[in-house]
Amino acid sequence: MKKTSLTLAMTLAFLGTTSQIHAAGFQLAEYSSTGLGRAFAGEAAMADNAASQSRNPAMLSYLEGRQLSAGGIYVVPNIDVTGDIAISSPVFGDQVMHVPASAHDVAGPALVPNFYYSNQLNDQWTWGLTVNSNYGLATEIDKTHAAALFGNETAITTVEFNPNIAYKVNQQFTIGAGVRVVYGEGSISATTPYWVDGIKYNPAVPAEVAARLPESGTSLKAMEGDDISYGWKAGASWQINPQHRIGLAYHSGVELELDGYASGLLYDGGQDLSIEGYLPIELPAFAELATHHQISEKFALHASINWTQWSVFDELVAYFPGEQKPISGVDSDLVKDENFKDNWRYAVGGTYQLNHDWALRAGLALDTTAVEDDYRTTTIPDADRLWFSVGASYQATENLTIDFAATYIKMYGDAPINEAQDLAGLALVNFSGEATGDVWLAGIQFSYKM
């Protein structure tokens, strides 16, 4: 067993507030600064450098010799979840207590690095390696914050190691495939907010009720752990003529199983217990249909349609197979109903070859939400997003190219959140608010031909 803990009934609080604003759910799109400059339009049909295999392994067939590409994208989110909490309890009679519960800048900046290598074996076969990330997030609020009951800290990191191979069938068709080896680790916690003390020490609250309420900042449920799992991907391309190309790629889902030990007051009752358990999380499959069109000698147009199978993220259930059970005595715990739906992303971009040394890029994208308004929660305050990207390539030497890119992403439209939690049967807690925010991305990529 890996040393982990299992999550809370309000788990993955604000999940995706680092990542969901630049891709639906908690998916990351930042695989290279080259693609970032055109809002990742046409990626499954592009062969700029060794990073191209990340989206479509068939693109390896277009890369000559041996190539390296490495870089990083710096993410600066500005995400707010505004609203308040309404608390109703028999203790208050007919009154409802309202508590402000807005959280500002819940996600800090982060760097998303990448590394790629390609090696042409002969005129037909090319192989390559990628190291990048397709999912991740990191958020935190104070452990006594008014919304800490719904989760005060969440961090999920995935790293994907991906060997690929491509075969050039003829001058028009190429195919490719790869193995996805995904390492994931995460930590999640929820605590009692400050307003619990206001109830606990209210003279009007019966002593037997007050005794059941923990102090503010007390851990309710928490988890931290890691896992390694596997998947696959495949792709193909059709070179219609020298000016026009179509690419299609598919990445399978990957099932992570965080196994370890449950902790927190609502699992162990404050006792020193070792409760074994595991929490399955499925990273969804995704696919892309892309086109690349060389309109003139200097200008090329790119477009993509992306699909992600978020409907597999329906609910989170924790299981306890060991002899020691939680204080509730259950074998499993329904952590959260998510009710996600499949989402779509549409992107269009262009590249202009200014001169021998410089190429300019720009792109627009619409990334649709994976959550209906009726099911949006503080766990994943997902919303539609608009991308505005610009970028450039500089041919520093005959073999070295440096790519620069910047992107602004804006959540648009209404993103209401209405969610309720039962506080140990003593009170019903309702959060009502909305999610708003934007994010800046800045990246640099170094690509070298050997």
LUMGUZA-231443 format. One line per 3 residues: for each residue x negated, y, z negated of C-alpha. Coordinates in steps of 0.02 Angstrom, whole numbers. Each point is the difference from the previous one (the first is absolute). Example, Ala and Ser with C-alpha at 12.3 -4.5 7.8 and 13.67 -1.06 7.14 Angstrom:
% residues 2
-615:-225:-390 | -69:172:33
//
This chain:
% residues 450
0:0:0 | -61:175:40 | 14:118:-146
156:100:37 | 158:56:-85 | 175:2:65
100:151:43 | 141:94:-82 | 185:2:36
-29:173:73 | -157:-58:93 | -101:83:137
57:170:-59 | -16:131:136 | -73:-140:107
-54:70:167 | -12:182:-52 | -181:-5:54
32:-101:156 | 184:5:42 | -8:180:56
-122:-43:140 | 73:-171:39 | 163:-81:-51
9:-99:-162 | -179:-14:-65 | -82:-32:169
-158:92:53 | -28:56:179 | -173:75:-21
-110:-128:86 | -112:121:98 | -29:185:27
-2:-28:188 | 183:-54:-3 | 46:128:-133
-37:141:123 | 144:-57:112 | 119:-50:-143
-43:-183:39 | 92:8:166 | -40:-140:122
-115:-93:-120 | 41:-177:59 | -52:53:176
-156:102:-45 | -182:-54:8 | -98:152:-61
-119:-95:-114 | -14:-154:-112 | 144:65:-109
120:-42:142 | 7:-183:-53 | 84:50:-163
166:26:88 | -21:-119:148 | -138:-134:6
21:-11:189 | -80:173:14 | -168:-81:-40
-10:-55:182 | -20:182:53 | -153:30:-111
-170:-28:79 | -155:-62:-92 | -6:17:-189
86:143:-88 | 19:66:-177 | 131:122:-64
20:61:-178 | 79:147:-89 | 130:57:-124
160:100:-16 | 27:113:-150 | 181:9:-57
63:153:-96 | 183:-26:-49 | 117:129:-77
148:-100:-61 | 136:50:-122 | 147:-97:-70
119:129:-73 | 154:-35:-103 | 63:-34:-175
51:-145:-110 | 172:-23:-77 | 8:-108:-156
165:-71:-60 | 16:-105:-158 | 130:-46:-130
-112:96:-120 | 45:162:90 | 186:-36:11
71:85:154 | -151:113:23 | -134:-28:132
-177:60:-35 | -91:77:150 | -190:5:10
-104:83:139 | -102:-137:85 | -90:78:148
-172:-67:44 | -119:107:105 | -155:-57:94
25:-179:-57 | -129:-65:126 | -181:52:1
-118:12:150 | -82:-159:66 | -127:-56:130
48:-142:120 | -162:-71:76 | -21:-119:148
-133:-102:91 | 5:-90:169 | -120:-104:106
19:-74:175 | -113:-115:101 | 25:-43:183
-59:-179:26 | 26:-6:189 | 118:66:135
148:-92:-78 | -27:-16:-188 | -22:136:-133
9:-18:-188 | 10:127:-140 | 22:35:-185
103:130:-93 | 4:58:-180 | 140:122:-41
164:17:-96 | 181:-9:56 | 86:27:-169
-39:104:-154 | 55:133:-126 | -47:85:-163
114:105:-110 | 2:54:-181 | 102:105:-121
-26:26:-187 | 51:-150:-105 | 125:106:-98
74:85:156 | 189:7:6 | 0:-125:145
-131:-118:-74 | 138:-126:-34 | 7:-26:188
-190:-20:6 | -148:109:-45 | -144:-75:100
-14:-100:161 | -153:-47:102 | -8:-125:143
-152:-25:110 | -19:-122:145 | -155:-37:102
15:-102:160 | -143:-100:76 | 46:-48:177
-104:-105:125 | 68:14:178 | -28:-78:170
56:58:173 | 4:-85:170 | 8:87:168
115:-107:108 | -29:105:157 | -14:182:52
179:32:-55 | 33:-103:-157 | -90:-22:-166
53:-91:-158 | -67:2:-177 | 28:-70:-174
-69:16:-176 | 11:-61:-179 | 58:119:-137
-87:-25:-167 | 80:122:-123 | -61:38:-175
122:97:-108 | -9:68:-176 | 120:106:-101
46:73:-168 | 173:56:-54 | 70:61:-165
153:82:-78 | 11:84:-168 | 128:83:-114
26:186:39 | -8:142:-125 | 189:18:-14
11:-171:-84 | -75:81:-156 | 141:128:3
125:-141:-11 | -100:-107:-121 | -20:139:-129
171:79:21 | 86:-8:-171 | 164:-44:86
-75:-160:71 | 35:-154:-108 | -155:-72:-82
23:-171:83 | 3:84:171 | -151:110:-36
-99:-152:-57 | 22:-80:171 | -73:150:93
-189:5:25 | -106:156:-17 | -27:105:156
-145:-61:107 | 25:-182:-51 | -34:-126:139
160:-85:54 | -65:-113:137 | -163:2:100
-104:-96:125 | -170:-3:81 | -70:-134:112
-62:-56:169 | 21:-134:133 | -67:-55:169
115:-58:139 | -2:-32:188 | 94:41:158
-33:18:186 | 19:120:144 | 9:-12:190
4:120:146 | -2:18:188 | -25:134:131
51:25:180 | -108:113:108 | 132:46:129
-128:99:100 | -155:103:-43 | 110:142:-65
135:-91:-100 | -7:-129:-140 | 126:-81:-118
-47:-81:-166 | 100:-109:-119 | -56:-57:-173
75:-94:-148 | -66:-17:-179 | 77:-136:-108
63:28:-177 | -115:-40:-147 | 65:-68:-165
-96:55:-154 | 31:-87:-166 | -55:98:-152
-17:-129:-138 | -56:27:-178 | 77:58:-164
148:107:-49 | -21:138:-128 | 98:143:-76
134:18:-132 | 144:-64:107 | -95:-160:40
-95:-40:-159 | 101:97:-130 | -159:77:-67
-73:-170:-44 | -168:-68:53 | 68:-119:132
-78:-71:158 | 141:-15:127 | -55:-75:165
91:56:157 | -13:55:180 | 80:129:115
12:-37:188 | -13:152:115 | 15:-19:189
-92:125:109 | 112:14:154 | -40:-47:179
-18:142:126 | -11:17:189 | -40:133:131
40:29:183 | -115:132:75 | -44:80:165
-150:96:67 | 13:106:158 | -146:90:83
100:141:79 | -151:88:75 | -188:-8:-10
2:105:-159 | 169:-34:-82 | 74:-162:-72
170:-28:-80 | 34:-130:-137 | 158:-65:-83
50:-130:-130 | 150:-83:-79 | -37:-86:-167
110:-118:-100 | -27:-60:-179 | 100:-142:-78
38:88:-164 | 161:-99:-19 | -104:-138:-82
-26:119:-146 | 172:-34:-72 | -34:-30:-184
-142:-27:-123 | 13:-150:-117 | -126:-49:-135
-17:-184:-48 | -61:-77:-164 | -52:-183:28
-97:-20:-163 | 62:-67:-167 | -2:174:-79
150:101:62 | 42:185:-21 | 99:46:-155
158:-11:106 | -39:-185:29 | 25:10:190
-99:-94:133 | 11:145:123 | 38:185:-2
82:100:139 | -122:145:0 | 82:110:130
125:-1:142 | -82:92:146 | 118:-31:149
-125:61:129 | 38:-1:186 | -112:-18:151
-71:167:56 | -58:75:165 | -136:124:46
-11:98:164 | -156:93:55 | -61:95:153
-172:77:24 | -127:58:126 | -187:9:31
-85:138:103 | -181:-21:56 | -62:179:-18
-175:-35:64 | -134:-133:-11 | -25:26:-187
173:40:-67 | 172:-83:9 | 154:76:-84
150:-93:-71 | 173:39:-67 | 154:-99:-47
174:0:-77 | 89:-141:-89 | 164:-40:-87
-12:-131:-138 | 173:-53:-58 | 39:-49:-179
16:-180:-58 | 133:44:-131 | 183:49:18
59:147:-107 | 107:-118:-104 | -153:-102:-53
-137:130:-19 | -79:-4:-173 | -138:84:-100
-95:-161:35 | -19:41:186 | 68:172:45
-18:-35:186 | 58:124:133 | -20:39:186
-166:81:44 | -64:109:143 | -184:-7:52
-99:143:81 | -177:-52:48 | -152:75:85
-173:-72:29 | -159:6:102 | -145:-111:54
-179:60:15 | -127:-99:103 | -149:32:-113
-119:-115:97 | 17:-125:141 | 48:-134:-126
75:97:-146 | 175:77:-3 | 72:96:-148
188:20:-18 | 86:132:-106 | 187:7:-39
128:89:-109 | 184:-37:-28 | 144:85:-90
148:-109:-49 | 164:70:-63 | 145:-92:-80
159:66:79 | 185:-19:-31 | 82:-39:-166
-76:-135:-112 | 120:-14:-148 | -40:-118:-144
128:-70:-121 | -57:-139:-115 | 52:-73:-167
-85:-102:-137 | 67:-82:-157 | -105:45:-152
4:-164:-97 | 190:8:-9 | -8:160:-105
24:127:140 | 28:17:186 | -131:109:85
38:78:170 | -125:91:110 | 71:121:129
-112:99:116 | -92:1:165 | -171:-29:75
-93:135:95 | -177:21:59 | -132:7:134
-177:-64:26 | -159:52:88 | -119:-126:79
-177:36:57 | -115:-130:76 | -168:-31:81
-59:-151:101 | -173:-50:62 | -8:-120:147
-161:-71:68 | -36:-107:153 | -151:-115:-15
//
